[in-house]
């Protein structure tokens, strides 16, 4: 403290309270600004933390959505490959009433958790043995243990040999 302030502090009847009342205005402004800066910093840190938390939540949601889209893309590709393979077989090799395994292979299906694939072939009654309804299905376990199933159905007709 400056010498004149020390003397005023010692002479004051109420000690520190009286001293602070007699202190110049710049003293009060300087010390109250430190408290205000601390409050501003705390508020800014809180706002930044809330913003960062929101960004992390969006990132997590985006990665889950991307994984789901990738799984459905893999399943669609596997089903399309199977349908193309079945269309390429001679009509007489397709036996109605049986549940068959996939004849085509799609390497990415290994990325699907607990994937099961099968083909159902049914004869269409109105076509009298000339038309088969073929359904290829794929089932796997998705996020959080949810069972997902996709199927594709097509009709395959007997083609006359020229």
Phi, psi and omega in degrees: 000155177286153184301321182289332178286321178301316181295319179295322180295316180293324183281339185294144183286327185254011176070234188295320181299316179293322180298315182293326176294327181273356182289152180294158183298328180296330178295314180294317180297318183296316182282328177286332178293327178295318178294321179294320178296323178295318178294319177299317180296318180296316179296318180296321178295320178296314180298318179295320179295318178296318178297317179295320178298319178296319179296318179295321178296317178295322178297314180298316179298318180296319180291323177295318179295319179298317179297318179297317179296319178297318179299315180292327177293317178298315180297316178299319179294318180295319179293321178295318178299318181294317179298318178296321178294319180291324178293334180280345179282152173296147184303323183290340178280347179271111183262122180287150176087005181246152172255115186250161171278163176297140175264341178265162177238136174235110187301330184291344181296345175295338180281348177273133184283125179050052181282136175231132182233141178206164180231130173250133178239126180233144177272135178277122185295322184290346183262358176052053175083004182257358184217131179242141173261120184246126179238120175257131183232149178221128180235137178212169178261125181262203180302140175060029175077012181285132178275127181240136180227133174233142180223151175228132181239139177216165174250136177238125184254153174289133180258136178286135177280133180285000000 
